[in-house]
Amino acid sequence: MATKLSTSTPTSPSSVFVSSFLASPLPPFCAKSSMLTSPSLPSQAMILRTTHLRRLCRVIRIAYLPDGGSFSKEVLDKFSSSYALSGDALLIRPFCLEYKWEKRGWGDLLMLAHPLHVRLLSHEDCHVTVLEDFKYRIIDGDLVGVVGDSWVLRSNPVSVTWHSIRGIREESHNEIIQALRRDVASLDPATLTTISSYFYGKLMARAARLALIAEEVCYPKVIPTIEKYLKSTIERWLEGTFSGNGFLYDAKWGGIITKLGSTNPGEDLGFGLYNAHHYHLGYFLYAIAVLAKVDPAWGRKYRPQAYSLMVDFMNLGRRSNSKSPRLRCFNLYKLHSWAGGLIEFADGWNQESTSEAVNAYYSAALMGLAYGDTHLVVVGLTLAAMEIQVAQTWWHVREDHNLYKEDFTRENRVVGVLWANKTDSGLWFADRSGEIVLFSDVQFTKQLVDWMYSALNKEGIEGWRGFLRAERFDDGNFFSNLLWWIHSRGDDEEMGYKDGGKYCWFGHYCH
């Protein structure tokens, strides 16, 4: 085999390290190039031409040296004889994810871990070595070298309950009940004018919240009204009798789409192109879970439809004849979901609403609780826990945050949209800090409140001021739900402010 390596003019400290191995390895080659600005290798910077004089039997590895230093070269040379051929991600037990690689060659395997990988690595469950000084800078922080044939990631556990963990003091019940009576009285299927799967789902989920709040404050007399409303609104979707819209199965891509989305990609916020399936369907699952709890016979009747919705974005099967792909939205390397579906964007995949991503998997866990499906409970909570950890890592921008550039950290406390190739401070429908806070539903801390209120002086946000001051509510919320949230935070200041303290639901739903 004859190998010719051509590179551009070496004018930059950025370097490419090339090595090969067999019984008698070729000498390593280091080429510097001004064209190399990322771990990817542009064809303009280096072209490897191979003329086959005999059967190719060598492995050639190309690595990027961001600093051109001897340390990085020594590390790469040390682990050059072992490489990954393929990999697998396994949900091995509750709140644990294992990466296993099929490797070739000899010696230990060197791979790269992003910041959350490093935080979640469980040294009790796997034999790995973290090379803290061997790293590549990317837009999401540092990729750090990890030596080991398999990793086990362990997240903070999240508990699943129908009601608040800390409970609500009896003296607070009356205030919530008064709001609950007004909110339940406003439920009327005849007033439902939306035919959008997204907005319809939100309305059903918020009605379901009222039933659980009524249980917790010992006011069951309103539950039959809520139950009747939910059945009349959701059954038309599950039975396919809703004239305005409905669910269809798409055999081409293996998933559920809507009637409107099947003919117009812009309808249902791109649901027909698989955009944000976990957002939309998560609301449906929440309502189904509550109804199945309130009326188990109803739950048994509609269990096939309920599981069809869940499997669309939470399928764990690997069979070639599966009706849906494995974990349609959730990226097992990034540890969070993407919402872009089949839509192409210049900056790649994206996700905006971390709160709706958490809700999707949490709702699936609640549905598992209603149906006695332990496996669904465990998987749903594990994915929800990962989404929470990721939101805290990449969406919540603390003042001491060192993952993003200094100017971005200085100007922002929350990420609007996280893309594969960029971090955006705006939203799809807005670019104001107050709206980002509301949409992300993040923890309320002093720093976040200060940042949020600084946006109130801007022009054109009169409507949003009402939301920030709780004068108005999103179409997925009720006043009784807000009161429930306030009164269920507890008064134990010793809980501290880790993960948001008393102002953060995460701190009360994790143990």
C-alpha positions as CSV (number, residue, x, y, z in Angstrom):
1,M,0.0,0.0,0.0
2,A,1.3,3.4,-0.9
3,T,0.1,6.3,1.2
4,K,0.4,10.0,0.3
5,L,-0.5,12.7,2.8
6,S,-0.9,16.3,1.6
7,T,-1.6,19.2,3.9
8,S,-2.0,22.9,3.7
9,T,0.8,25.3,4.7
10,P,1.7,24.8,8.4
11,T,1.1,28.3,9.8
12,S,-0.9,27.6,13.0
13,P,-0.3,25.7,16.2
14,S,-3.4,23.6,15.5
15,S,-2.1,20.1,14.6
16,V,-3.3,16.8,13.2
17,F,-1.7,13.7,14.6
18,V,-1.7,10.6,12.2
19,S,-0.7,7.2,13.3
20,S,-1.2,3.7,12.0
21,F,-0.6,0.3,13.6
22,L,0.0,-3.3,12.6
23,A,2.7,-5.7,13.6
24,S,5.2,-3.0,12.5
25,P,3.5,0.4,12.8
26,L,4.2,3.2,10.5
27,P,5.9,6.2,12.2
28,P,3.5,8.8,13.5
29,F,3.1,12.0,11.4
30,C,2.2,15.4,12.8
31,A,0.9,18.1,10.4
32,K,0.1,21.6,11.4
33,S,-2.7,23.4,9.5
34,S,-4.3,26.9,9.7
35,M,-7.5,25.2,8.3
36,L,-8.2,23.2,11.5
37,T,-10.6,25.1,13.8
38,S,-12.7,22.2,15.2
39,P,-12.3,18.5,16.0
40,S,-13.7,17.8,12.5
41,L,-11.2,17.5,9.7
42,P,-12.0,19.6,6.6
43,S,-11.0,18.0,3.3
44,Q,-9.3,21.3,2.3
45,A,-6.9,21.0,5.2
46,M,-5.8,17.4,4.7
47,I,-6.4,14.9,1.9
48,L,-5.4,11.3,2.5
49,R,-4.9,9.5,-0.9
50,T,-4.5,5.8,-0.9
51,T,-3.4,3.7,-3.8
52,H,-4.2,0.0,-3.2
53,L,-1.2,-2.1,-4.2
54,R,-2.4,-5.0,-2.0
55,R,-5.3,-5.6,0.3
56,L,-5.6,-2.8,2.9
57,C,-4.8,-4.2,6.3
58,R,-3.8,-1.2,8.3
59,V,-5.8,1.1,10.6
60,I,-5.0,4.8,10.2
61,R,-6.2,7.1,13.0
62,I,-6.3,10.8,12.7
63,A,-6.6,13.0,15.7
64,Y,-6.8,16.8,16.2
65,L,-4.3,18.5,18.6
66,P,-6.0,21.7,19.6
67,D,-2.9,23.1,21.3
68,G,-0.2,21.3,19.3
69,G,1.4,20.3,22.6
70,S,3.5,17.4,23.3
71,F,1.3,16.2,26.2
72,S,-1.7,15.6,23.9
73,K,0.5,13.9,21.4
74,E,1.8,11.6,24.1
75,V,-1.6,10.7,25.3
76,L,-2.9,9.9,21.8
77,D,0.2,7.9,21.0
78,K,-0.2,5.9,24.2
79,F,-3.8,4.9,23.4
80,S,-3.5,4.7,19.6
81,S,-3.5,0.9,19.5
82,S,-7.1,0.6,20.8
83,Y,-10.1,2.0,19.0
84,A,-13.9,1.7,19.2
85,L,-15.7,-0.1,16.4
86,S,-19.2,0.5,17.7
87,G,-21.0,1.4,20.9
88,D,-24.2,0.8,22.8
89,A,-26.1,2.6,25.5
90,L,-28.0,0.5,28.0
91,L,-30.5,1.6,30.7
92,I,-29.2,-1.1,33.0
93,R,-31.0,-0.2,36.2
94,P,-32.9,2.8,37.7
95,F,-31.1,6.1,37.1
96,C,-28.1,4.4,35.5
97,L,-27.0,4.4,31.9
98,E,-24.1,2.3,30.7
99,Y,-22.0,2.9,27.6
100,K,-20.3,-0.2,26.2
101,W,-17.9,-0.2,23.3
102,E,-16.9,-2.9,21.0
103,K,-13.2,-2.3,20.5
104,R,-10.4,-3.5,18.3
105,G,-6.7,-3.5,18.8
106,W,-5.0,-3.9,22.2
107,G,-4.6,-1.8,25.3
108,D,-7.0,0.6,27.0
109,L,-9.7,2.5,25.1
110,L,-9.6,6.4,25.1
111,M,-12.9,8.2,24.5
112,L,-14.2,11.7,25.1
113,A,-16.7,12.8,27.7
114,H,-18.7,16.0,27.9
115,P,-19.1,17.9,31.2
116,L,-22.2,16.1,32.4
117,H,-20.7,12.7,31.6
118,V,-17.8,13.6,33.9
119,R,-20.1,14.7,36.6
120,L,-22.3,11.5,36.4
121,L,-19.5,8.9,36.0
122,S,-19.9,6.3,38.7
123,H,-16.5,5.0,39.7
124,E,-18.2,2.5,41.9
125,D,-19.8,0.8,38.9
126,C,-17.1,0.9,36.3
127,H,-13.3,1.0,36.0
128,V,-12.4,4.3,34.3
129,T,-9.7,6.9,34.5
130,V,-10.5,10.6,33.8
131,L,-7.7,12.5,32.1
132,E,-8.6,15.9,33.3
133,D,-5.7,17.7,31.5
134,F,-6.5,16.0,28.2
135,K,-9.4,18.0,26.7
136,Y,-10.9,19.7,23.7
137,R,-12.8,22.9,24.0
138,I,-16.3,22.9,22.3
139,I,-19.3,25.2,22.5
140,D,-20.7,23.2,25.4
141,G,-17.6,23.2,27.6
142,D,-14.7,20.8,27.5
143,L,-14.6,17.2,26.1
144,V,-12.4,15.3,28.6
145,G,-10.5,12.1,28.0
146,V,-11.8,9.0,29.7
147,V,-10.0,5.7,29.6
148,G,-12.2,2.6,29.9
149,D,-14.1,0.0,27.9
150,S,-17.4,0.9,29.5
151,W,-18.8,3.8,31.5
152,V,-21.7,3.9,34.0
153,L,-23.5,7.2,34.4
154,R,-25.6,7.6,37.6
155,S,-28.0,10.5,37.9
156,N,-29.8,11.9,40.9
157,P,-32.9,9.9,41.5
158,V,-36.4,11.4,41.0
159,S,-39.4,10.1,42.8
160,V,-42.8,9.7,41.2
161,T,-45.9,10.7,43.2
162,W,-49.4,11.8,42.5
163,H,-49.3,14.5,45.1
164,S,-46.6,16.7,46.6
165,I,-44.0,15.0,48.7
166,R,-44.0,17.5,51.6
167,G,-47.8,17.8,51.6
168,I,-49.9,20.9,52.2
169,R,-50.8,22.2,55.6
170,E,-54.5,21.9,56.5
171,E,-54.8,25.6,57.1
172,S,-53.9,26.3,53.5
173,H,-56.5,24.0,52.1
174,N,-59.4,26.5,52.1
175,E,-57.5,29.0,49.9
176,I,-56.7,26.4,47.3
177,I,-60.3,24.9,47.4
178,Q,-61.8,28.3,46.7
179,A,-59.7,28.7,43.6
180,L,-60.3,25.1,42.7
181,R,-64.1,25.6,42.7
182,R,-63.8,28.5,40.3
183,D,-61.3,26.7,38.0
184,V,-63.5,23.5,37.9
185,A,-66.6,25.6,37.1
186,S,-64.8,27.0,34.1
187,L,-64.4,23.6,32.5
188,D,-66.7,23.3,29.5
189,P,-65.9,21.1,26.5
190,A,-68.1,23.4,24.3
191,T,-65.6,26.2,24.8
192,L,-62.7,24.2,23.4
193,T,-62.0,25.9,20.1
194,T,-58.5,24.8,19.4
195,I,-57.8,21.8,17.2
196,S,-54.0,21.8,17.6
197,S,-52.6,18.7,19.2
198,Y,-50.2,20.8,21.3
199,F,-52.6,23.3,22.7
200,Y,-55.4,20.7,23.1
201,G,-53.0,18.5,25.1
202,K,-52.1,21.4,27.4
203,L,-55.8,22.0,28.2
204,M,-56.4,18.4,29.0
205,A,-53.3,18.1,31.2
206,R,-54.1,21.3,33.2
207,A,-57.6,19.9,33.8
208,A,-56.1,16.7,35.1
209,R,-54.0,18.7,37.5
210,L,-57.2,19.9,39.1
211,A,-58.2,16.3,40.0
212,L,-54.9,15.6,41.8
213,I,-55.0,18.9,43.6
214,A,-58.6,18.1,44.7
215,E,-57.5,14.7,46.1
216,E,-54.6,16.3,48.0
217,V,-56.7,19.0,49.7
218,C,-59.5,16.6,50.5
219,Y,-62.1,18.1,48.2
220,P,-63.3,15.1,46.1
221,K,-66.7,16.5,45.3
222,V,-65.3,18.3,42.1
223,I,-63.5,15.2,40.8
224,P,-66.6,13.8,38.9
225,T,-66.9,17.1,37.0
226,I,-63.2,16.9,36.1
227,E,-63.5,13.3,35.1
228,K,-66.5,13.9,32.8
229,Y,-64.6,16.8,31.2
230,L,-61.5,14.8,30.6
231,K,-63.3,11.8,29.1
232,S,-65.3,14.0,26.7
233,T,-62.2,15.7,25.5
234,I,-59.7,12.9,25.3
235,E,-61.8,10.0,24.0
236,R,-62.4,11.7,20.7
237,W,-58.6,11.6,20.1
238,L,-58.2,8.1,21.3
239,E,-61.2,6.8,19.3
240,G,-60.5,8.9,16.2
241,T,-63.9,10.6,16.2
242,F,-62.6,14.2,16.6
243,S,-63.7,16.0,13.4
244,G,-61.1,18.8,13.7
245,N,-58.0,16.6,14.0
246,G,-56.8,13.2,15.1
247,F,-53.9,10.8,15.3
248,L,-52.7,8.7,12.4
249,Y,-49.9,6.1,12.0
250,D,-47.2,7.0,9.5
251,A,-45.7,3.7,8.2
252,K,-42.9,5.5,6.3
253,W,-41.1,7.0,9.3
254,G,-42.7,4.7,12.0
255,G,-44.7,7.1,14.2
256,I,-47.8,8.9,15.1
257,I,-48.7,12.1,13.2
258,T,-51.9,14.2,13.1
259,K,-54.4,14.6,10.4
260,L,-53.6,18.2,10.0
261,G,-49.9,17.6,10.1
262,S,-50.1,14.9,7.5
263,T,-51.2,17.4,4.8
264,N,-49.6,20.6,6.0
265,P,-46.1,20.5,7.6
266,G,-46.8,23.8,9.3
267,E,-49.8,22.6,11.3
268,D,-49.6,21.4,14.9
269,L,-46.2,23.1,15.2
270,G,-44.6,20.7,12.8
271,F,-45.9,17.5,14.4
272,G,-46.4,15.9,11.0
273,L,-42.6,16.2,10.5
274,Y,-42.0,14.7,14.0
275,N,-41.2,18.0,15.6
276,A,-41.5,18.0,19.4
277,H,-43.4,14.8,19.7
278,H,-42.5,14.4,23.3
279,Y,-43.9,17.8,24.1
280,H,-47.3,17.2,22.5
281,L,-47.7,13.6,23.6
282,G,-46.4,14.2,27.1
283,Y,-49.5,16.3,27.8
284,F,-51.8,13.5,26.5
285,L,-50.0,10.9,28.7
286,Y,-50.5,13.1,31.8
287,A,-54.2,13.4,31.3
288,I,-54.5,9.6,30.5
289,A,-52.5,8.7,33.6
290,V,-54.8,10.8,35.9
291,L,-58.0,9.4,34.3
292,A,-56.6,5.8,34.6
293,K,-56.0,6.5,38.3
294,V,-59.5,8.0,38.9
295,D,-61.3,5.3,36.8
296,P,-59.2,2.1,36.4
297,A,-61.9,0.5,34.2
298,W,-61.5,3.4,31.7
299,G,-57.8,3.0,31.9
300,R,-58.0,-0.7,31.0
301,K,-60.3,0.1,28.1
302,Y,-57.9,2.7,26.5
303,R,-54.6,1.1,27.5
304,P,-53.7,0.1,23.9
305,Q,-54.2,3.6,22.7
306,A,-52.3,5.0,25.7
307,Y,-49.3,2.8,25.1
308,S,-49.3,3.6,21.4
309,L,-48.8,7.2,22.2
310,M,-46.1,6.5,24.7
311,V,-44.2,4.1,22.4
312,D,-44.0,6.8,19.7
313,F,-41.3,8.6,21.6
314,M,-40.3,6.1,24.3
315,N,-39.8,2.8,22.5
316,L,-36.9,0.8,23.9
317,G,-37.3,-2.2,21.5
318,R,-34.6,-3.1,19.0
319,R,-36.6,-5.4,16.7
320,S,-36.6,-4.6,13.0
321,N,-40.4,-4.7,12.9
322,S,-40.8,-2.2,15.7
323,K,-43.6,0.4,15.0
324,S,-41.4,3.2,16.2
325,P,-37.6,3.9,16.4
326,R,-35.8,3.5,19.7
327,L,-36.2,6.7,21.9
328,R,-37.2,8.9,19.0
329,C,-36.3,12.2,20.7
330,F,-33.9,11.3,23.5
331,N,-30.2,11.5,22.6
332,L,-28.3,8.9,24.8
333,Y,-25.0,10.7,24.3
334,K,-26.2,14.3,25.0
335,L,-28.5,12.9,27.7
336,H,-31.4,15.1,26.7
337,S,-34.1,15.2,23.9
338,W,-34.0,17.0,20.6
339,A,-37.2,18.6,19.3
340,G,-36.4,19.2,15.6
341,G,-37.8,16.0,14.1
342,L,-37.2,15.7,10.4
343,I,-36.8,19.5,9.8
344,E,-33.3,20.5,8.7
345,F,-31.8,23.6,10.3
346,A,-28.4,25.2,9.6
347,D,-27.4,24.7,13.2
348,G,-28.6,21.2,13.6
349,W,-30.9,19.7,16.2
350,N,-32.4,21.9,18.9
351,Q,-34.5,21.9,22.0
352,E,-36.2,24.9,23.6
353,S,-38.4,23.8,26.4
354,T,-36.7,21.8,29.1
355,S,-39.8,21.8,31.3
356,E,-41.9,20.1,28.6
357,A,-39.2,17.5,28.0
358,V,-39.1,16.7,31.7
359,N,-42.9,16.6,31.7
360,A,-43.0,14.1,28.9
361,Y,-41.0,11.4,30.6
362,Y,-42.4,12.2,34.1
363,S,-45.9,11.8,32.6
364,A,-44.9,8.4,31.1
365,A,-43.8,7.4,34.6
366,L,-47.1,8.5,36.1
367,M,-48.9,6.4,33.4
368,G,-46.7,3.4,34.4
369,L,-47.8,4.1,38.0
370,A,-51.5,4.1,37.0
371,Y,-51.1,0.8,35.1
372,G,-48.8,-0.9,37.5
373,D,-46.0,-1.0,34.9
374,T,-42.8,-0.9,37.0
375,H,-40.5,-0.9,33.9
376,L,-42.3,2.2,32.4
377,V,-42.0,4.0,35.8
378,V,-38.3,3.3,36.0
379,V,-37.5,4.3,32.4
380,G,-39.6,7.4,32.5
381,L,-38.1,8.6,35.7
382,T,-34.5,7.8,34.5
383,L,-35.0,9.9,31.4
384,A,-36.7,12.7,33.3
385,A,-33.8,12.7,35.8
386,M,-31.3,13.0,32.9
387,E,-33.3,15.9,31.4
388,I,-33.2,17.7,34.8
389,Q,-29.5,17.3,35.1
390,V,-28.9,18.5,31.6
391,A,-31.2,21.5,32.1
392,Q,-29.2,22.5,35.1
393,T,-25.9,22.0,33.2
394,W,-26.6,23.7,29.9
395,W,-29.8,25.7,30.2
396,H,-29.3,27.3,33.6
397,V,-26.4,29.8,33.3
398,R,-25.0,30.7,36.7
399,E,-22.8,33.6,37.3
400,D,-19.8,31.3,38.0
401,H,-20.7,29.3,34.8
402,N,-17.5,28.4,32.8
403,L,-19.1,26.3,30.1
404,Y,-20.0,29.2,27.8
405,K,-18.1,32.2,26.7
406,E,-17.7,35.0,29.2
407,D,-19.9,37.5,27.3
408,F,-22.8,35.0,27.0
409,T,-22.6,34.2,30.7
410,R,-22.5,37.8,31.7
411,E,-25.7,38.7,29.7
412,N,-27.8,35.6,30.3
413,R,-29.0,33.5,33.2
414,V,-31.0,31.0,31.0
415,V,-30.4,29.5,27.6
416,G,-33.4,30.0,25.2
417,V,-32.7,27.3,22.6
418,L,-29.8,24.9,22.8
419,W,-28.7,23.8,19.3
420,A,-26.2,21.2,18.1
421,N,-23.9,23.9,16.8
422,K,-24.8,27.0,18.9
423,T,-26.3,28.3,22.1
424,D,-29.1,30.8,21.6
425,S,-30.4,33.4,24.1
426,G,-33.7,33.8,22.3
427,L,-36.8,31.6,21.8
428,W,-38.6,30.6,18.7
429,F,-41.3,33.1,19.4
430,A,-39.4,35.7,21.4
431,D,-36.0,36.9,22.6
432,R,-36.8,38.5,26.0
433,S,-35.4,37.2,29.3
434,G,-38.7,37.1,31.1
435,E,-40.3,34.9,28.4
436,I,-37.3,32.6,28.5
437,V,-37.8,32.1,32.3
438,L,-41.5,31.4,31.9
439,F,-41.0,29.0,29.0
440,S,-38.1,27.1,30.7
441,D,-39.9,27.0,34.1
442,V,-36.6,27.1,35.8
443,Q,-35.8,27.4,39.5
444,F,-36.4,30.9,41.0
445,T,-33.2,32.2,42.6
446,K,-32.2,35.7,43.6
447,Q,-29.9,36.0,40.6
448,L,-32.5,34.8,38.2
449,V,-35.2,37.1,39.6
450,D,-32.8,40.1,39.4
451,W,-32.0,39.2,35.7
452,M,-35.6,38.6,34.9
453,Y,-36.9,41.9,36.3
454,S,-34.2,43.9,34.5
455,A,-36.1,43.0,31.3
456,L,-39.4,44.6,32.5
457,N,-38.3,48.0,31.4
458,K,-38.1,46.9,27.8
459,E,-40.7,48.1,25.3
460,G,-43.5,45.8,24.0
461,I,-43.7,43.3,26.8
462,E,-46.8,44.6,28.6
463,G,-48.6,41.2,28.3
464,W,-45.6,39.3,29.7
465,R,-45.5,41.5,32.8
466,G,-48.8,40.0,33.9
467,F,-47.3,36.5,33.7
468,L,-44.3,37.5,35.7
469,R,-46.4,39.0,38.4
470,A,-48.9,36.1,38.3
471,E,-51.7,38.3,37.2
472,R,-52.3,36.0,34.2
473,F,-51.7,32.4,33.4
474,D,-50.5,30.3,30.5
475,D,-53.1,28.1,28.8
476,G,-51.5,25.2,30.6
477,N,-52.0,26.6,34.1
478,F,-54.7,27.5,36.6
479,F,-54.7,29.7,39.7
480,S,-55.4,26.7,42.0
481,N,-52.3,25.0,40.5
482,L,-50.2,28.1,41.3
483,L,-51.5,28.1,44.9
484,W,-50.8,24.4,45.2
485,W,-47.2,25.0,44.1
486,I,-46.7,27.8,46.6
487,H,-48.2,25.9,49.6
488,S,-46.4,22.6,48.8
489,R,-42.9,24.0,48.9
490,G,-42.7,23.6,52.7
491,D,-41.2,25.9,55.3
492,D,-38.0,24.0,56.2
493,E,-35.3,26.6,55.5
494,E,-32.7,23.9,56.5
495,M,-33.4,22.4,53.1
496,G,-31.1,25.1,51.8
497,Y,-30.9,26.4,48.3
498,K,-29.1,23.6,46.6
499,D,-30.9,23.0,43.2
500,G,-33.1,26.1,44.0
501,G,-34.1,25.2,47.5
502,K,-37.7,26.0,48.5
503,Y,-38.4,27.8,45.3
504,C,-37.5,24.8,43.1
505,W,-39.7,21.8,42.6
506,F,-36.6,19.7,41.8
507,G,-35.3,20.0,45.3
508,H,-38.6,18.5,46.6
509,Y,-39.0,15.8,44.0
510,C,-35.5,14.4,44.4
511,H,-34.0,12.5,47.3
